[in-house]
Amino acid sequence: SFHVKEDLVVSASLDQTVRVWDISGLRKKTVSPADDILRLPQMNSDLFGGGDAVVKYVLEGHDRGVNWAAFHPTLPLIVSGADDRQVKLWRMNDTKAWEVDTLRGHVNNVSCVMFHARQDIIVSNSEDKSIRVWDMSKRTGVQ
């Protein structure tokens, strides 16, 4: 998912990590419709092949592949869900990111997890066929 204000992307990976990428290097590169179609292979290499997206943080803590990661809309937080049946809450600042808490309750792989845009809740769904709502301040299941 893309960060709302900063040039950051968060990714989930089957290598059990969550990565925060600094994509500010991509901002300098633009492709205009007037560019020659013959330059397309080079443009692809220019846009995606260089060191324009740089890993800022690697978050380790899940015991199985991570399926989803998302930024909080206003706070310096990340939430992730994985095949270890856990939802993890992470915090970040300018120099580091770290695990804050683990939310347990799903009995199968967590497929997707997101912060609510306006309420202090996290919503997750799982292959256990449930949707769980978590209170962010208490870090417990609401339903």
C-alpha positions as CSV (number, residue, x, y, z in Angstrom):
1,S,0.0,0.0,0.0
2,F,1.1,3.6,-0.6
3,H,1.6,6.0,2.2
4,V,-0.8,8.9,2.2
5,K,1.7,11.7,2.5
6,E,5.3,10.3,2.2
7,D,7.0,8.6,-0.8
8,L,6.7,5.2,0.9
9,V,5.3,1.9,-0.1
10,V,4.8,-1.1,2.2
11,S,5.0,-4.6,0.9
12,A,4.2,-8.1,2.3
13,S,6.3,-11.1,1.4
14,L,6.3,-14.8,1.6
15,D,9.8,-14.5,3.0
16,Q,8.0,-13.6,6.3
17,T,8.9,-10.0,6.2
18,V,7.2,-6.6,5.7
19,R,9.3,-4.1,3.9
20,V,8.9,-0.3,3.7
21,W,10.3,1.1,0.5
22,D,11.4,4.7,-0.1
23,I,10.1,5.5,-3.7
24,S,11.2,9.2,-3.8
25,G,13.7,8.3,-6.5
26,L,10.7,7.4,-8.8
27,R,9.3,10.9,-8.5
28,K,12.1,12.3,-10.6
29,K,11.2,10.0,-13.5
30,T,8.2,10.7,-15.7
31,V,7.1,9.3,-19.0
32,S,5.2,11.7,-21.3
33,P,2.9,10.5,-24.0
34,A,5.1,12.3,-26.5
35,D,8.0,9.9,-25.8
36,D,8.9,7.7,-28.8
37,I,7.3,4.2,-28.7
38,L,10.7,2.8,-29.7
39,R,12.1,3.9,-26.4
40,L,9.6,1.8,-24.4
41,P,12.0,-1.0,-23.4
42,Q,14.6,1.5,-22.2
43,M,11.9,3.5,-20.3
44,N,10.8,0.3,-18.6
45,S,14.4,-0.4,-17.5
46,D,14.8,3.3,-16.4
47,L,11.6,3.2,-14.3
48,F,11.8,-0.2,-12.8
49,G,15.4,-1.5,-13.1
50,G,17.4,1.0,-11.2
51,G,17.9,1.7,-7.5
52,D,14.9,4.1,-7.4
53,A,12.9,2.1,-4.9
54,V,15.1,1.6,-1.8
55,V,14.3,-0.6,1.2
56,K,14.1,1.7,4.2
57,Y,13.0,-0.9,6.8
58,V,12.7,-4.7,6.9
59,L,10.2,-5.8,9.6
60,E,10.7,-9.3,10.9
61,G,8.4,-11.0,13.4
62,H,5.9,-13.2,11.5
63,D,6.6,-17.0,11.5
64,R,5.1,-17.6,8.1
65,G,4.5,-15.8,4.8
66,V,3.0,-12.3,5.1
67,N,-0.1,-11.8,3.0
68,W,-1.0,-8.1,3.6
69,A,0.5,-4.9,5.0
70,A,-1.0,-1.4,5.1
71,F,-0.1,2.0,6.5
72,H,-2.3,3.8,9.0
73,P,-4.0,6.8,7.3
74,T,-2.6,9.4,9.8
75,L,-0.3,7.8,12.4
76,P,3.2,6.3,11.9
77,L,1.8,2.7,12.1
78,I,1.7,-0.3,9.9
79,V,-0.5,-3.4,10.2
80,S,0.3,-6.8,8.7
81,G,-1.4,-10.2,8.5
82,A,0.2,-13.5,7.7
83,D,-0.1,-17.3,7.4
84,D,1.0,-17.6,11.1
85,R,-2.6,-16.5,11.9
86,Q,-1.4,-13.3,13.4
87,V,-2.1,-9.6,12.9
88,K,0.9,-7.5,13.8
89,L,1.1,-3.8,14.6
90,W,4.3,-1.9,13.8
91,R,5.5,1.6,14.6
92,M,8.0,3.6,12.6
93,N,9.9,6.9,12.8
94,D,12.5,8.5,10.6
95,T,15.3,6.0,11.5
96,K,13.7,2.7,12.4
97,A,10.5,0.6,12.6
98,W,9.6,-2.0,15.3
99,E,6.9,-4.4,16.4
100,V,4.4,-3.0,18.8
101,D,2.0,-5.8,19.4
102,T,0.5,-9.1,18.1
103,L,-3.2,-9.6,17.8
104,R,-4.2,-13.3,18.1
105,G,-7.6,-14.8,17.4
106,H,-7.8,-16.1,13.9
107,V,-7.5,-19.9,13.5
108,N,-6.3,-19.9,9.9
109,N,-4.2,-17.7,7.6
110,V,-4.9,-13.9,7.8
111,S,-5.6,-12.8,4.2
112,C,-6.1,-9.1,4.6
113,V,-5.9,-6.5,7.3
114,M,-6.5,-2.7,7.3
115,F,-6.9,0.3,9.6
116,H,-10.3,1.9,9.6
117,A,-10.0,5.4,8.0
118,R,-11.8,7.3,10.8
119,Q,-12.1,5.0,13.8
120,D,-9.5,3.5,16.1
121,I,-10.1,-0.1,14.8
122,I,-8.3,-2.6,12.7
123,V,-10.3,-5.0,10.5
124,S,-8.9,-8.4,9.4
125,N,-10.2,-11.3,7.5
126,S,-8.9,-14.9,7.4
127,E,-9.2,-18.2,5.6
128,D,-11.1,-19.3,8.8
129,K,-14.0,-17.5,7.1
130,S,-14.2,-14.8,9.8
131,I,-13.8,-11.0,9.8
132,R,-12.4,-9.7,13.1
133,V,-12.6,-6.1,14.4
134,W,-9.8,-5.1,16.8
135,D,-9.8,-2.2,19.2
136,M,-6.5,-0.3,18.5
137,S,-6.2,1.2,22.0
138,K,-6.9,-2.0,23.9
139,R,-5.5,-4.2,21.2
140,T,-8.2,-6.8,21.7
141,G,-10.9,-8.2,19.5
142,V,-14.2,-6.3,19.5
143,Q,-16.1,-9.0,17.5
